[in-house]
């Protein structure tokens, strides 16, 4: 009896176990199905924020203002998205815009703005301030930037497009069974929230694709992802906005630039004592310098010198310097009105002294003032080009951060603005702090030039070369210390010193130059010199040809001997074509 009951209980338990397992499997499978099946989300999100959204390159970029049927956009939008060189000048309360040939001043809350100092009248101020934020009228900006805009229906948004923007036209398929599947999603999945419903055969623009989804935009500007299966792609569209930039007509040179600087410290040189300079086609006298914080300029120029140069076949590019004073530079260049004062004077001097170019020698500037130096160059270049003048600027090689002689140069931006950048490829060693060494060793020059070429196109670079050498003296003092001093010698004075000491230079492989050394027992001193001669100068000229640079510039004419001009004369057929 007991065994019969036992067998019945065992059969019943087995059935329950099997049933439980089957139920568990069904539950697991159904859970997985519910988890993985792409049910479309019904969560809706608002796409645009604010009353007049700005649609730019696929997303909202702030909000515009609409006043008296005129659209205004935040100045910050223009600076961030269209041109970061647009600035607001606090002193004049003006927006300043520069293009290749125009300088535009738009004062706040004024019915007049200025293009190259010429008045343009409007019915409404192009610059307004609202709640502490500056807004710029869009309509006048169309003349200066390759952009266009249109108001979108229903959403009150504006769509700003720029030259080169690309998209495709399309439409939703004519049969839509499940409306949830054609909603625009925030991400390329059906589980993400949606931002808008779509109708069958609704026109759209297709702006991107990701996996099995298109990113599409409705006529009212709202965009989102939709499965490719529900879209018919049509024609491609590329925005083309033509802008006419007047051609710049600069004085021509016969071949590459072969410039020498004329150092004028107090008076101009005796023209009768200047020898012929074979190959030179540009002389650049240091005539103009910043004199005061109001932008006034010290003038050492000579019309007689210009006429002499022209008779010799030389162009004259007058040098303007900042007097190498960082405080004076900051005060004079920080405001638009003062910069404009400097520009007016330089333009006047260029006509007065019959110049063909201006060479800007701006050095020793606080690193944080680099942008105002760049802005000054942006503002003066259109005027100089309009006057037919070549614009060049002297720069140094990069020498690390927080360096007043190097860090402030925005080399890539300056290259876009100017016609030439003159790289002062010298003063590698200048005093005790830098140690005894060459003024410009050949490997140092070439290595730094290669680095510079990553930022500046070769056709914009003029290689500056030294026509001087430094005679170093290492003085052994009684206390065992060594005192280091140096003096710059012209090429003639170097030869005279070598002759006086009876020295025969030897070639130094490390620097690529001839080298001489003299030990003075009487003085307990050693003299060292790395020589700039026809050997080193020819190698520098070869660098110009090797890297197809725009030319060569030498500092300075006064240091040269007759062999210098032959050594640095460039081969016209091996250099880049000049403007």
RODOMI-30408 format. One line per 8 residues: number of its first residue (from 1); their letters; for each residue z, x, y of C-alpha. Coordinates in pm, whole numbers. Layout:
REM residues N
NUM	a	Z X Y; ...
//
This chain:
REM residues 579
1	xxxxxxxx	0 0 0; 93 275 241; -225 474 176; -447 167 250; -290 117 592; -328 487 665; -706 484 599; -768 180 828
9	xxxxxxxx	-583 348 1120; -798 663 1087; -1126 468 1109; -1009 281 1417; -909 604 1597; -1248 767 1531; -1434 472 1684; -1223 491 1998
17	xxxxxxxx	-1282 863 2035; -1662 826 2002; -1665 538 2245; -1456 731 2492; -1690 1029 2476; -1994 812 2533; -1824 645 2830; -1729 981 2977
25	xxxxxxxx	-2086 1105 2945; -2217 796 3116; -1965 840 3396; -2054 1208 3444; -2429 1142 3441; -2397 856 3686; -2180 1068 3915; -2433 1350 3911
33	xxxxxxxx	-2711 1101 3978; -2524 952 4272; -2447 1299 4404; -2796 1442 4377; -3016 1141 4448; -3144 1176 4808; -3018 856 4960; -3111 861 5329
41	xxxxxxxx	-2828 889 5578; -2774 590 5808; -2577 796 6061; -2758 801 6398; -2714 1066 6668; -2814 1061 7034; -3093 1313 7099; -3097 1350 7480
49	xxxxxxxx	-2791 1398 7699; -2793 1301 8068; -3020 1092 8284; -3324 1324 8324; -3336 1566 8031; -3554 1877 8059; -3758 1926 7743; -3875 2287 7706
57	xxxxxxxx	-4000 2472 7398; -3873 2217 7152; -3528 2133 7283; -3335 2000 7578; -3261 2264 7841; -3031 2091 8085; -3112 1805 8323; -3338 1759 8621
65	xxxxxxxx	-3297 1564 8943; -3545 1309 9075; -3520 1265 9451; -3782 1089 9667; -4033 1110 9379; -3985 1489 9360; -3860 1661 9048; -3600 1938 9083
73	xxxxxxxx	-3476 2168 8806; -3168 2392 8809; -3229 2744 8935; -3048 2866 8624; -3310 2696 8406; -3588 2886 8585; -3403 3217 8561; -3323 3178 8192
81	xxxxxxxx	-3653 3037 8068; -3938 3106 8309; -3871 3430 8499; -3545 3624 8512; -3657 3799 8831; -3599 3483 9037; -3288 3543 9246; -3069 3359 9493
89	xxxxxxxx	-2991 3558 9808; -2648 3456 9931; -2682 3589 10285; -3002 3399 10368; -2920 3108 10132; -3268 3146 9985; -3435 3153 9647; -3658 3461 9623
97	xxxxxxxx	-3959 3459 9391; -4190 3755 9342; -4526 3766 9166; -4784 4040 9137; -4919 3959 9483; -4666 3731 9652; -4312 3734 9787; -4176 3382 9827
105	xxxxxxxx	-3866 3293 10025; -3737 2938 9987; -3436 2870 10213; -3191 2601 10100; -3225 2258 10266; -3524 2365 10477; -3864 2195 10513; -4031 2535 10538
113	xxxxxxxx	-4072 2814 10288; -4253 3145 10324; -4522 3314 10115; -4570 3676 10222; -4387 3576 10542; -4636 3297 10618; -4494 2948 10667; -4562 2664 10426
121	xxxxxxxx	-4452 2315 10540; -4322 2044 10307; -4200 1688 10347; -3891 1764 10140; -3689 2082 10106; -3794 2278 9795; -3437 2402 9748; -3138 2169 9741
129	xxxxxxxx	-2774 2209 9650; -2590 1944 9452; -2227 1976 9347; -2240 2351 9398; -2555 2399 9188; -2892 2510 9325; -3202 2307 9229; -3565 2406 9283
137	xxxxxxxx	-3857 2165 9336; -4101 2192 9046; -4421 2114 9234; -4432 2431 9451; -4347 2646 9147; -4676 2555 8978; -4852 2791 9220; -4644 3088 9111
145	xxxxxxxx	-4587 3045 8737; -4810 2942 8443; -4629 2613 8381; -4700 2240 8400; -4484 1930 8356; -4506 1560 8292; -4262 1270 8287; -4218 1114 7945
153	xxxxxxxx	-4212 736 7897; -3892 545 7820; -3658 847 7799; -3678 952 8169; -3719 1308 8044; -3963 1568 8177; -4156 1798 7948; -4221 2145 8089
161	xxxxxxxx	-4496 2337 7914; -4613 2692 7971; -4934 2877 7907; -4975 2952 7536; -4754 2673 7399; -4901 2547 7072; -4868 2227 6869; -5079 1985 6663
169	xxxxxxxx	-5150 1617 6717; -5073 1375 6437; -4971 1022 6341; -4747 843 6093; -4927 707 5785; -5054 347 5808; -4837 223 5519; -4460 270 5534
177	xxxxxxxx	-4267 116 5243; -3921 251 5319; -3842 266 5690; -3545 496 5631; -3779 763 5492; -3973 791 5822; -3676 827 6050; -3659 1156 6242
185	xxxxxxxx	-3378 1371 6104; -3175 1644 6271; -3235 1873 5972; -3511 1887 5708; -3315 1669 5462; -3281 1293 5423; -2904 1330 5409; -2886 1455 5770
193	xxxxxxxx	-2832 1211 6060; -3138 1058 6224; -3228 1041 6594; -3510 785 6605; -3708 532 6402; -4083 569 6358; -4352 306 6333; -4658 319 6112
201	xxxxxxxx	-4957 487 6281; -4735 604 6568; -4883 904 6751; -4677 1226 6734; -4701 1597 6805; -4624 1843 6526; -4437 2149 6650; -4316 2327 6336
209	xxxxxxxx	-4269 2294 5963; -3991 2381 5724; -4008 2340 5350; -4150 1991 5281; -4084 1862 5633; -4259 1868 5971; -4073 1890 6299; -4245 1621 6506
217	xxxxxxxx	-4202 1474 6852; -4243 1117 6974; -4417 1034 7301; -4076 987 7466; -3978 1346 7379; -3737 1279 7094; -3803 1504 6798; -3682 1549 6443
225	xxxxxxxx	-3781 1629 6086; -3990 1401 5869; -4134 1447 5519; -4491 1577 5528; -4598 1294 5296; -4560 1046 5583; -4763 1243 5840; -5136 1277 5898
233	xxxxxxxx	-5205 1607 6075; -5497 1612 6320; -5625 1859 6581; -5448 2175 6706; -5362 2206 7076; -5292 2522 7281; -5176 2484 7641; -5396 2683 7880
241	xxxxxxxx	-5289 2718 8241; -5523 2938 8440; -5382 3125 8736; -5590 3332 8972; -5444 3665 9077; -5636 3841 9353; -5767 4180 9247; -5579 4482 9380
249	xxxxxxxx	-5812 4731 9545; -5651 5073 9558; -5800 5399 9685; -5990 5571 9405; -5923 5920 9276; -6177 6149 9119; -6005 6189 8784; -5634 6190 8698
257	xxxxxxxx	-5357 6209 8956; -5288 6573 9048; -5011 6549 9303; -4785 6796 9473; -4483 6706 9680; -4455 6852 10029; -4086 6906 10104; -4026 6820 10470
265	xxxxxxxx	-3662 6861 10568; -3678 6888 10948; -4034 6960 11053; -4379 6958 10898; -4536 7282 10771; -4775 7497 10967; -5107 7366 10840; -5275 7700 10890
273	xxxxxxxx	-5040 7856 10634; -5106 7608 10353; -5336 7772 10096; -5609 7595 9904; -5471 7404 9605; -5742 7393 9341; -5737 7061 9154; -5483 6884 9376
281	xxxxxxxx	-5600 6540 9495; -5274 6390 9631; -5013 6536 9864; -4680 6356 9894; -4473 6461 10197; -4104 6365 10208; -4130 6187 10543; -3923 5867 10532
289	xxxxxxxx	-3559 5813 10441; -3304 5536 10467; -3092 5596 10777; -2849 5304 10816; -2716 4989 10649; -2939 4772 10870; -3241 4920 10690; -3358 5147 10970
297	xxxxxxxx	-3565 5443 10855; -3566 5808 10961; -3923 5918 11024; -4054 6275 11002; -4420 6182 10955; -4715 6360 11115; -5054 6207 11183; -5190 6559 11222
305	xxxxxxxx	-5083 6639 10864; -5255 6324 10733; -5578 6409 10909; -5564 6765 10773; -5507 6631 10420; -5796 6386 10443; -6026 6661 10565; -5929 6862 10255
313	xxxxxxxx	-6005 6565 10028; -5640 6478 9955; -5486 6133 9953; -5149 6110 10129; -4865 5925 9954; -4569 5930 10190; -4228 5960 10026; -3951 5710 10107
321	xxxxxxxx	-3604 5806 9985; -3266 5635 9988; -3112 5957 10125; -2947 5984 9781; -2648 5791 9916; -2512 5526 9675; -2303 5340 9935; -2584 5328 10190
329	xxxxxxxx	-2824 5215 9917; -2600 4927 9812; -2545 4801 10166; -2912 4824 10266; -3068 4678 9951; -2825 4400 9858; -2963 4141 10105; -3314 3999 10135
337	xxxxxxxx	-3327 4024 10516; -3243 4395 10517; -3494 4466 10241; -3753 4280 10448; -3669 4502 10746; -3733 4815 10537; -4060 4668 10411; -4186 4592 10762
345	xxxxxxxx	-4119 4949 10875; -4285 5111 10575; -4593 4891 10621; -4608 4989 10987; -4571 5360 10907; -4840 5340 10640; -5089 5219 10899; -4966 5451 11174
353	xxxxxxxx	-5004 5763 10957; -5313 5654 10761; -5147 5665 10419; -5305 5583 10084; -4978 5533 9899; -4601 5528 9908; -4387 5728 9665; -4032 5595 9626
361	xxxxxxxx	-3770 5862 9558; -3456 5657 9498; -3178 5861 9337; -2798 5870 9305; -2743 5495 9281; -2444 5322 9124; -2551 5189 8782; -2457 4831 8872
369	xxxxxxxx	-2701 4845 9165; -3003 4904 8944; -3115 4538 8967; -3125 4544 9348; -3339 4858 9338; -3575 4678 9100; -3573 4371 9326; -3661 4587 9627
377	xxxxxxxx	-3960 4724 9436; -4061 4369 9337; -4056 4260 9699; -4233 4557 9857; -4511 4611 9601; -4711 4293 9681; -4720 4389 10051; -4824 4748 9977
385	xxxxxxxx	-5096 4632 9739; -5218 4383 9997; -5246 4679 10236; -5442 4878 9974; -5165 5127 9903; -5075 5292 9571; -4713 5234 9467; -4536 5507 9270
393	xxxxxxxx	-4170 5564 9195; -3981 5872 9085; -3752 5834 8783; -3550 6060 8556; -3524 6075 8181; -3246 5863 8036; -2917 6054 8039; -2663 5810 7900
401	xxxxxxxx	-2453 5537 8059; -2266 5539 8390; -2485 5812 8531; -2583 5766 8896; -2891 5981 8848; -3024 5798 8545; -2855 5474 8436; -2966 5249 8721
409	xxxxxxxx	-3340 5281 8652; -3474 4968 8478; -3769 5168 8353; -3952 4895 8163; -3934 4653 8456; -4030 4919 8709; -4333 5005 8496; -4452 4644 8521
417	xxxxxxxx	-4411 4642 8900; -4546 4979 9013; -4877 5156 8965; -4713 5478 8846; -4375 5616 8745; -4333 5984 8827; -4100 6132 8569; -3899 6417 8719
425	xxxxxxxx	-3903 6625 8402; -3683 6905 8529; -3321 6997 8610; -3226 7005 8244; -2972 7270 8349; -2862 7267 8711; -2515 7423 8731; -2203 7534 8552
433	xxxxxxxx	-2136 7184 8421; -2467 7169 8235; -2442 7531 8118; -2682 7819 8154; -3037 7734 8053; -3392 7645 8143; -3486 7413 8428; -3706 7230 8180
441	xxxxxxxx	-3742 7368 7829; -4060 7257 7659; -3893 7080 7358; -3657 6895 7595; -3949 6769 7804; -4159 6657 7508; -3873 6491 7321; -3763 6293 7626
449	xxxxxxxx	-4123 6205 7707; -4167 6058 7359; -3857 5844 7416; -3983 5730 7756; -4316 5626 7607; -4131 5362 7404; -4049 5187 7734; -4333 5284 7967
457	xxxxxxxx	-4710 5280 7892; -4871 5624 7900; -5122 5519 8166; -4833 5454 8405; -4663 5795 8366; -4717 6097 8590; -4544 6406 8451; -4339 6586 8714
465	xxxxxxxx	-4320 6963 8662; -4110 7232 8835; -4266 7517 9031; -3931 7691 9050; -3687 7859 8814; -3312 7913 8826; -3168 8262 8830; -2833 8239 8654
473	xxxxxxxx	-2546 8480 8711; -2260 8508 8461; -1984 8695 8643; -1704 8849 8436; -1382 8828 8636; -1082 9059 8614; -876 8789 8446; -1130 8763 8165
481	xxxxxxxx	-1288 8437 8284; -1659 8389 8341; -1793 8239 8662; -2139 8081 8645; -2362 8040 8950; -2734 7989 9000; -3002 7985 9266; -3349 7831 9265
489	xxxxxxxx	-3634 8078 9309; -3998 8010 9391; -4267 8154 9166; -4330 8442 9408; -3958 8524 9433; -3925 8529 9055; -4202 8786 9033; -4042 8991 9309
497	xxxxxxxx	-3705 8989 9132; -3861 9096 8801; -4040 9382 8976; -3724 9489 9161; -3526 9504 8835; -3812 9659 8638; -3808 9380 8382; -4077 9271 8139
505	xxxxxxxx	-4022 8909 8027; -4032 8818 7658; -4135 8488 7501; -3844 8261 7404; -3941 8044 7107; -3656 7800 7160; -3759 7698 7511; -4133 7773 7493
513	xxxxxxxx	-4105 7991 7805; -4094 8352 7909; -3741 8482 7952; -3577 8780 8122; -3223 8914 8133; -3059 9183 8343; -2713 9335 8304; -2550 9474 8617
521	xxxxxxxx	-2270 9713 8522; -2163 9751 8883; -2119 9376 8925; -1985 9312 8574; -2248 9038 8559; -2542 8927 8350; -2847 8763 8509; -3067 8527 8306
529	xxxxxxxx	-3387 8344 8394; -3626 8113 8209; -3952 8150 8395; -4197 7889 8524; -4532 8068 8522; -4890 8003 8420; -4782 8001 8052; -4521 7723 8087
537	xxxxxxxx	-4726 7524 8339; -5034 7524 8116; -4821 7388 7831; -4702 7104 8057; -5059 7023 8156; -5142 7011 7785; -4870 6747 7740; -5047 6528 7995
545	xxxxxxxx	-5367 6551 7794; -5192 6517 7456; -5021 6191 7549; -5302 6071 7778; -5074 6038 8079; -5194 5931 8423; -5151 6273 8577; -4922 6549 8690
553	xxxxxxxx	-4694 6600 8990; -4537 6930 9098; -4216 6999 9290; -4281 7142 9528; -4585 7287 9701; -4370 7544 9879; -4252 7698 9548; -4601 7757 9408
561	xxxxxxxx	-4803 8075 9389; -5185 8074 9355; -5170 8077 8973; -4984 7744 8966; -5279 7528 9071; -5509 7676 8808; -5241 7639 8539; -5173 7268 8601
569	xxxxxxxx	-5529 7164 8677; -5613 6880 8440; -5930 6824 8243; -6079 6501 8373; -6243 6405 8042; -5913 6438 7850; -5705 6208 8071; -5685 5834 8106
577	xxx	-5928 5652 8333; -5774 5599 8673; -5759 5277 8870
//
